[in-house]
Amino acid sequence: MNALQKAVAKLTAKDKKLVTETIEKITKRSFRVRKGDFRILYYLKDNNEPMIIAIERRSEDTYKKF
């Protein structure tokens, strides 16, 4: 299980649904998406496929690692 799978596994069912729906809608954004209290950080590969970097609950430290 990779880090992203672990992050999603820790979420409540409601939050999992929210995060999953948001990931499915990501298509042509450059770095992050705001959805509720979560931040999904990603970049687009050359073929416009999103590469998820992290799923974090929003805080003042969310972006300091990146």
Contacts in CASP RR format, 6 or more apart in sequence:
PFRMAT RR
TARGET T0000
AUTHOR 0000-0000-0000
METHOD contacts of the structure
MODEL  1
MNALQKAVAKLTAKDKKLVTETIEKITKRSFRVRKGDFRILYYLKDNNEP
MIIAIERRSEDTYKKF
1 9 0 8 1.000
3 54 0 8 1.000
4 52 0 8 1.000
4 54 0 8 1.000
4 55 0 8 1.000
7 54 0 8 1.000
7 55 0 8 1.000
7 56 0 8 1.000
8 16 0 8 1.000
8 19 0 8 1.000
8 20 0 8 1.000
8 55 0 8 1.000
11 19 0 8 1.000
15 38 0 8 1.000
18 35 0 8 1.000
18 36 0 8 1.000
18 38 0 8 1.000
19 35 0 8 1.000
19 38 0 8 1.000
19 40 0 8 1.000
19 55 0 8 1.000
22 33 0 8 1.000
22 35 0 8 1.000
22 38 0 8 1.000
22 40 0 8 1.000
23 40 0 8 1.000
23 50 0 8 1.000
23 52 0 8 1.000
26 33 0 8 1.000
26 40 0 8 1.000
26 42 0 8 1.000
26 50 0 8 1.000
27 48 0 8 1.000
27 50 0 8 1.000
28 44 0 8 1.000
28 48 0 8 1.000
29 42 0 8 1.000
29 44 0 8 1.000
30 43 0 8 1.000
30 44 0 8 1.000
31 41 0 8 1.000
31 42 0 8 1.000
31 43 0 8 1.000
32 39 0 8 1.000
32 40 0 8 1.000
32 41 0 8 1.000
32 42 0 8 1.000
33 39 0 8 1.000
33 40 0 8 1.000
33 42 0 8 1.000
34 58 0 8 1.000
36 58 0 8 1.000
37 57 0 8 1.000
37 58 0 8 1.000
38 55 0 8 1.000
38 56 0 8 1.000
38 57 0 8 1.000
38 58 0 8 1.000
39 54 0 8 1.000
39 55 0 8 1.000
39 56 0 8 1.000
39 57 0 8 1.000
39 58 0 8 1.000
39 62 0 8 1.000
39 63 0 8 1.000
40 52 0 8 1.000
40 54 0 8 1.000
40 55 0 8 1.000
41 52 0 8 1.000
41 53 0 8 1.000
41 54 0 8 1.000
41 55 0 8 1.000
41 56 0 8 1.000
41 63 0 8 1.000
41 66 0 8 1.000
42 50 0 8 1.000
42 51 0 8 1.000
42 52 0 8 1.000
42 53 0 8 1.000
43 50 0 8 1.000
43 51 0 8 1.000
43 53 0 8 1.000
44 50 0 8 1.000
44 51 0 8 1.000
45 51 0 8 1.000
53 66 0 8 1.000
54 65 0 8 1.000
54 66 0 8 1.000
56 62 0 8 1.000
END
